[in-house]
Amino acid sequence: MFSGLESTLRGIIRSAAPIVIAGQGELITERAGVINLALDGTIMLSAMTAHVVARETGSLPQAILAAMLVGAAVVFVVVVSSIGLRLNQVAVGFVLTVLCADLAIFLGKPHFNRPGTEIPTMPIPLLEDIPFFGPVLFRHNLLIYFSLILTLLVWFYIYRTRPGLTLRSIGEQPEAAFVRGTPVNPLRYAYALLGGALVGLAGATYSLSVKLGWKEDLSGEGWIALAIVIFGLWVPSRVALGAYLIVGLRSIAIDLQDSDVIDLPAQIVNMLPWFLMILTLLFATSGALEKVVRFTPDRFKPAVRRFLRAAPPRALGTTFEKH
């Protein structure tokens, strides 16, 4: 029993890693006030790039770097279009996600379904021998380990450092931040590029670790990451929780399809995680949360209220102009 549970949880952590990385990258971008709707196409293009570079050069670091550069380049177009050309970020993002997806399919056709290069597993000595938790948490490769610590790094940076406070300010009140001497638009460029590079890294995690090789079935993963950022209400811990939740629900849906427990069409079973996510999002944005807080001990109420409620950055998707 425990062996099966270990295997399931380990698989969830591994499969959710790209979504966690892409979600945290998009969270950083949106915290700076920029919407990057090109995630889906970016993940496909960067996954294809990582696979091809790894096959042609035999170098995994070069493959990962190339994928991150692809992610940064795509979001750079979004930011230049918004800040420099005053174009709508949402419209540009939609166009780019279709363009990148088609470009990935076209350029990756010669490499479709060809054997991929895998990042080797690196068990952590001593820790991997811990009962139950060892196999679940400490028998992965470097990219999976990175996904596990990324959420903590992003949370600490945003909420416990002065640059993190500045990041929040340019996404919430860029005019006030500018008055205090903050270079709003240069920082938006920098954080958007960082977020885009993480999305590119998510693509590399797919083709080099989770779904080896280049396949066109990655379409939709970027939209999941975008939905999870909203589901997580722009809080790093909740974004990660959403990623693990939807991957876990996917796993349950697959198990239900393979069994005779529920006689439902496969399409309905596959939609169950999305229904639950929508219900959770409605619950999180409704007044029902106050009832949860009401029954919480007084000493924990502030922390619970902060965890359960958040709002999108007020300047999200807007263009800042100096006056």
C-alpha positions as CSV (number, residue, x, y, z in Angstrom):
1,M,0.0,0.0,0.0
2,F,2.7,2.5,1.0
3,S,4.8,1.5,-1.9
4,G,2.0,2.4,-4.3
5,L,1.4,5.7,-2.5
6,E,5.1,6.5,-2.7
7,S,5.1,5.9,-6.4
8,T,2.0,7.9,-7.0
9,L,3.2,11.0,-5.0
10,R,6.7,10.8,-6.6
11,G,5.0,10.7,-10.0
12,I,2.8,13.7,-9.1
13,I,5.9,15.8,-8.0
14,R,7.7,14.9,-11.2
15,S,4.8,15.5,-13.6
16,A,3.8,18.8,-11.9
17,A,7.4,20.2,-12.0
18,P,7.0,22.0,-15.4
19,I,3.7,23.5,-14.3
20,V,5.1,24.7,-11.0
21,I,8.1,26.3,-12.8
22,A,5.9,28.0,-15.5
23,G,3.4,29.1,-12.9
24,Q,6.0,30.8,-10.7
25,G,7.5,32.4,-13.8
26,E,4.2,33.8,-14.9
27,L,3.5,34.9,-11.3
28,I,6.7,37.0,-11.3
29,T,5.8,38.5,-14.7
30,E,2.3,39.4,-13.6
31,R,3.4,40.7,-10.2
32,A,5.4,43.3,-12.3
33,G,2.2,44.3,-14.1
34,V,2.8,42.3,-17.4
35,I,0.5,39.6,-18.7
36,N,2.2,37.0,-20.8
37,L,-0.5,35.0,-22.5
38,A,2.0,33.3,-24.8
39,L,2.8,30.6,-22.2
40,D,1.3,27.7,-24.2
41,G,3.2,28.4,-27.4
42,T,6.3,29.2,-25.4
43,I,6.4,25.9,-23.6
44,M,5.9,24.0,-26.9
45,L,8.7,26.0,-28.7
46,S,11.1,25.8,-25.7
47,A,10.5,22.1,-25.3
48,M,11.2,21.5,-28.9
49,T,14.3,23.6,-28.8
50,A,15.7,21.8,-25.7
51,H,15.1,18.4,-27.3
52,V,16.8,19.4,-30.6
53,V,19.8,21.2,-29.0
54,A,20.3,18.2,-26.6
55,R,20.3,15.8,-29.6
56,E,22.5,17.9,-31.8
57,T,25.1,19.0,-29.2
58,G,24.9,16.3,-26.6
59,S,25.0,19.0,-24.0
60,L,22.1,19.3,-21.5
61,P,23.3,22.7,-20.1
62,Q,23.2,24.1,-23.6
63,A,19.8,22.7,-24.2
64,I,18.4,24.1,-21.0
65,L,20.0,27.5,-21.7
66,A,18.6,27.6,-25.2
67,A,15.1,26.8,-23.9
68,M,15.3,29.6,-21.4
69,L,16.5,32.1,-24.1
70,V,13.5,31.1,-26.2
71,G,11.2,31.8,-23.2
72,A,12.9,35.2,-22.5
73,A,12.7,36.2,-26.2
74,V,9.0,35.5,-26.5
75,V,8.1,37.6,-23.4
76,F,10.5,40.3,-24.6
77,V,8.3,40.7,-27.7
78,V,5.3,41.1,-25.4
79,V,7.0,43.7,-23.2
80,V,8.4,45.7,-26.2
81,S,5.0,45.7,-27.8
82,S,3.4,46.9,-24.6
83,I,5.9,49.4,-23.3
84,G,7.5,50.6,-26.5
85,L,4.6,50.3,-29.0
86,R,1.6,50.7,-26.6
87,L,-0.1,47.6,-28.0
88,N,-2.5,45.5,-26.0
89,Q,-0.6,42.8,-24.0
90,V,-3.5,40.3,-24.2
91,A,-3.8,40.6,-28.0
92,V,-0.1,40.3,-28.5
93,G,0.1,37.3,-26.2
94,F,-2.6,35.4,-28.1
95,V,-0.9,36.0,-31.4
96,L,2.4,34.9,-30.1
97,T,1.1,31.7,-28.5
98,V,-0.4,30.6,-31.8
99,L,2.8,31.6,-33.7
100,C,5.1,29.8,-31.3
101,A,3.0,26.7,-31.3
102,D,2.9,26.5,-35.1
103,L,6.6,27.3,-35.3
104,A,7.4,24.5,-32.9
105,I,5.4,22.0,-34.9
106,F,7.0,23.2,-38.2
107,L,10.6,23.3,-37.0
108,G,10.3,20.2,-34.9
109,K,8.8,18.0,-37.5
110,P,12.2,16.3,-38.4
111,H,12.7,15.5,-34.8
112,F,9.1,14.3,-34.0
113,N,9.0,11.1,-31.9
114,R,12.8,10.7,-32.1
115,P,14.6,9.4,-28.9
116,G,15.2,12.1,-26.4
117,T,18.0,12.9,-24.0
118,E,17.1,12.5,-20.4
119,I,18.5,14.5,-17.4
120,P,19.9,11.8,-15.1
121,T,18.4,11.1,-11.7
122,M,20.5,12.3,-8.8
123,P,19.3,10.7,-5.5
124,I,20.4,12.7,-2.5
125,P,22.5,10.5,-0.2
126,L,21.1,9.7,3.2
127,L,17.9,11.7,2.5
128,E,16.8,9.2,-0.1
129,D,16.8,6.5,2.6
130,I,14.3,8.2,4.8
131,P,11.2,6.0,5.0
132,F,8.4,7.1,2.7
133,F,9.7,10.7,2.2
134,G,13.0,9.6,0.8
135,P,11.6,8.0,-2.4
136,V,9.0,10.7,-2.8
137,L,11.2,13.8,-2.4
138,F,14.8,12.9,-2.9
139,R,15.1,10.6,-5.9
140,H,14.7,13.1,-8.7
141,N,16.9,15.0,-11.2
142,L,18.1,18.6,-10.8
143,L,15.1,20.3,-12.5
144,I,12.6,18.5,-10.3
145,Y,14.6,19.5,-7.2
146,F,14.6,23.1,-8.5
147,S,10.8,23.0,-8.9
148,L,10.5,22.0,-5.3
149,I,12.6,24.9,-3.9
150,L,11.5,27.5,-6.5
151,T,8.2,28.2,-4.7
152,L,10.1,29.0,-1.4
153,L,12.6,31.2,-3.2
154,V,9.9,33.2,-5.0
155,W,7.9,33.6,-1.8
156,F,10.9,34.7,0.2
157,Y,11.9,37.2,-2.5
158,I,8.5,38.7,-2.9
159,Y,7.5,39.0,0.8
160,R,10.8,39.1,2.7
161,T,13.1,41.3,0.6
162,R,13.2,45.0,-0.3
163,P,13.5,44.2,-4.1
164,G,10.5,42.0,-3.7
165,L,8.6,45.0,-2.2
166,T,9.6,47.0,-5.2
167,L,8.4,44.3,-7.5
168,R,5.0,44.4,-5.8
169,S,4.9,48.1,-6.0
170,I,5.4,48.3,-9.8
171,G,2.6,45.9,-10.3
172,E,0.3,47.6,-7.8
173,Q,1.0,51.3,-8.0
174,P,3.6,52.1,-10.6
175,E,3.0,55.8,-10.4
176,A,3.7,55.9,-6.7
177,A,6.8,53.7,-7.2
178,F,8.1,56.0,-9.9
179,V,7.7,59.1,-7.6
180,R,9.9,57.3,-5.1
181,G,12.6,56.9,-7.7
182,T,11.8,53.3,-8.9
183,P,12.6,52.7,-12.6
184,V,9.3,51.1,-13.4
185,N,9.6,50.1,-17.0
186,P,13.2,48.8,-16.8
187,L,12.2,46.6,-13.9
188,R,9.2,45.4,-15.8
189,Y,11.5,44.4,-18.6
190,A,13.8,42.6,-16.2
191,Y,11.1,40.7,-14.3
192,A,9.2,39.8,-17.4
193,L,12.5,38.4,-18.9
194,L,13.1,36.4,-15.7
195,G,9.5,35.0,-15.8
196,G,9.8,34.2,-19.5
197,A,13.1,32.3,-18.9
198,L,11.4,30.2,-16.2
199,V,8.6,29.4,-18.7
200,G,11.3,28.3,-21.2
201,L,12.8,26.2,-18.4
202,A,9.4,24.5,-17.9
203,G,9.4,23.6,-21.6
204,A,12.9,22.0,-21.2
205,T,11.7,20.1,-18.1
206,Y,9.0,18.5,-20.2
207,S,11.2,17.3,-23.1
208,L,14.2,16.4,-21.0
209,S,12.6,14.9,-18.0
210,V,8.8,14.5,-17.9
211,K,7.8,13.7,-21.5
212,L,11.1,12.7,-23.2
213,G,11.6,13.9,-26.7
214,W,9.5,16.2,-28.8
215,K,5.8,15.6,-29.1
216,E,3.0,17.9,-30.1
217,D,0.8,16.8,-27.1
218,L,2.1,19.7,-24.9
219,S,-0.6,22.0,-26.2
220,G,-2.7,23.2,-23.3
221,E,0.0,23.0,-20.6
222,G,0.6,26.7,-20.8
223,W,-3.1,27.5,-20.3
224,I,-3.0,25.3,-17.3
225,A,-0.1,27.3,-15.8
226,L,-2.0,30.5,-16.5
227,A,-5.2,29.2,-14.9
228,I,-3.2,28.1,-11.8
229,V,-1.7,31.6,-11.4
230,I,-5.3,32.9,-11.2
231,F,-6.4,29.9,-9.1
232,G,-3.5,30.7,-6.7
233,L,-4.5,34.3,-6.6
234,W,-0.9,35.4,-7.3
235,V,0.5,33.8,-4.2
236,P,3.5,31.5,-4.8
237,S,2.5,28.8,-2.3
238,R,-1.0,28.6,-3.7
239,V,0.2,28.5,-7.3
240,A,2.4,25.4,-6.4
241,L,-0.5,23.8,-4.5
242,G,-2.7,24.3,-7.6
243,A,-0.1,22.6,-9.8
244,Y,0.1,19.6,-7.6
245,L,-3.6,19.5,-7.1
246,I,-4.5,19.4,-10.8
247,V,-1.8,16.9,-11.6
248,G,-3.0,14.7,-8.7
249,L,-6.6,15.0,-10.0
250,R,-5.4,14.1,-13.5
251,S,-3.8,11.0,-12.0
252,I,-7.0,10.0,-10.2
253,A,-9.0,10.6,-13.4
254,I,-6.7,8.3,-15.3
255,D,-7.0,5.6,-12.6
256,L,-10.8,5.9,-12.7
257,Q,-10.8,5.5,-16.5
258,D,-8.7,2.3,-16.1
259,S,-11.1,0.9,-13.5
260,D,-14.7,0.1,-13.6
261,V,-15.5,2.2,-10.5
262,I,-17.2,5.0,-12.5
263,D,-18.8,4.4,-15.9
264,L,-18.3,7.9,-17.4
265,P,-17.0,9.0,-20.8
266,A,-13.3,9.7,-20.8
267,Q,-13.9,13.4,-21.7
268,I,-16.1,13.9,-18.6
269,V,-13.5,12.3,-16.3
270,N,-10.7,14.4,-17.8
271,M,-12.7,17.6,-17.1
272,L,-13.2,16.8,-13.4
273,P,-10.0,18.6,-12.3
274,W,-11.1,21.7,-14.1
275,F,-14.6,21.7,-12.6
276,L,-13.0,21.4,-9.1
277,M,-10.5,24.2,-9.9
278,I,-13.4,26.5,-11.0
279,L,-15.4,25.7,-7.8
280,T,-12.3,26.3,-5.7
281,L,-11.6,29.6,-7.4
282,L,-15.2,30.7,-6.8
283,F,-15.0,29.7,-3.2
284,A,-11.7,31.5,-2.8
285,T,-13.1,34.7,-4.2
286,S,-16.4,34.6,-2.4
287,G,-17.5,35.6,1.1
288,A,-17.4,31.9,2.2
289,L,-13.8,32.4,3.2
290,E,-14.8,34.6,6.1
291,K,-16.7,31.7,7.6
292,V,-13.5,29.7,7.5
293,V,-11.6,32.5,9.2
294,R,-14.3,32.9,11.8
295,F,-13.7,29.4,13.2
296,T,-9.9,29.8,13.2
297,P,-8.2,30.5,16.5
298,D,-7.5,34.3,16.9
299,R,-3.7,33.9,16.9
300,F,-3.9,32.3,13.4
301,K,-6.6,34.5,11.9
302,P,-4.3,37.0,10.2
303,A,-2.2,34.4,8.6
304,V,-5.2,32.3,7.4
305,R,-6.9,35.5,6.0
306,R,-3.7,36.4,4.1
307,F,-3.4,32.8,2.7
308,L,-7.1,32.5,1.7
309,R,-7.5,36.0,0.2
310,A,-5.5,37.9,-2.3
311,A,-6.2,40.1,-5.4
312,P,-4.6,40.5,-8.8
313,P,-2.0,43.3,-9.1
314,R,-4.0,46.5,-9.7
315,A,-1.8,47.6,-12.5
316,L,-1.8,44.2,-14.3
317,G,-1.9,44.6,-18.0
318,T,-1.6,48.4,-18.0
319,T,1.1,50.5,-19.6
320,F,3.0,52.9,-17.4
321,E,3.8,56.3,-19.0
322,K,6.0,58.9,-17.4
323,H,4.3,62.3,-17.0
